Amino acid sequence: MAAECSALVGLLAAIVFFVASAALSFFTVQNIRDNSARVTQTHSLIVALDLLLIDLQDAETGLRGYLLTGDDEYLEPYNRA
């Protein structure tokens, strides 16, 4: 009788451990997916900001060239930006 009770307790402990491990794995995978989506979004934002910085630098360079020379051709990058 005591052996059956010990076996039942051991089996229940194993089932509880298995269910807890499965739940922890599920939540970990969900967390990884969420983090991956955030990384992708952040990367897209960084690329967009880099392109904006390039446009701003082109505009600045064009305006500086125009102010130094008075030549309207230098305003082309400024007008594009």
C-alpha positions in Angstrom: 0.0 0.0 0.0 2.8 2.4 0.9 4.7 1.5 -2.3 1.6 2.3 -4.4 1.2 5.6 -2.6 4.8 6.5 -3.2 4.5 5.5 -6.8 1.4 7.7 -7.2 3.1 10.7 -5.6 6.1 10.2 -7.8 3.9 10.0 -10.9 2.0 13.1 -9.9 5.2 15.0 -9.3 6.5 14.0 -12.7 3.3 15.1 -14.4 3.4 18.5 -12.5 7.0 18.9 -13.5 6.2 18.1 -17.1 3.3 20.6 -17.2 5.3 23.3 -15.6 8.2 22.7 -18.0 5.8 22.9 -21.0 4.2 26.1 -19.7 7.6 27.7 -19.1 8.7 26.7 -22.6 5.6 28.1 -24.2 6.0 31.5 -22.4 9.7 31.6 -23.3 9.0 31.0 -27.0 6.3 33.7 -26.9 8.9 36.1 -25.3 11.4 35.2 -28.0 8.9 35.9 -30.8 8.0 39.3 -29.2 11.6 40.3 -28.9 12.3 39.2 -32.5 9.5 41.4 -33.7 10.8 44.4 -31.7 14.3 43.8 -33.1 13.0 43.8 -36.6 11.0 47.0 -36.0 14.0 48.7 -34.4 16.2 47.7 -37.4 13.7 49.2 -39.8 13.6 52.4 -37.8 17.4 52.6 -37.7 17.5 52.2 -41.5 14.9 55.0 -42.0 16.8 57.3 -39.6 20.1 56.6 -41.5 18.4 57.6 -44.8 17.0 60.7 -43.1 20.5 61.6 -41.9 21.9 61.2 -45.4 19.2 63.5 -46.8 19.9 66.1 -44.2 23.6 66.0 -44.8 23.0 66.3 -48.6 20.7 69.3 -47.9 23.3 70.9 -45.6 26.1 70.4 -48.1 24.0 71.8 -50.9 23.0 74.9 -48.9 26.5 75.5 -47.8 27.7 75.3 -51.4 25.0 77.7 -52.5 25.9 80.2 -49.8 29.6 80.0 -50.6 29.2 80.3 -54.4 25.8 81.7 -55.1 25.4 78.9 -57.8 21.8 77.6 -57.9 23.1 74.1 -58.9 24.2 73.5 -55.3 20.5 73.9 -54.2 19.5 70.7 -56.0 20.3 68.4 -53.0 18.6 70.9 -50.7 15.5 71.0 -52.8 15.4 67.2 -53.1 15.6 66.8 -49.3 
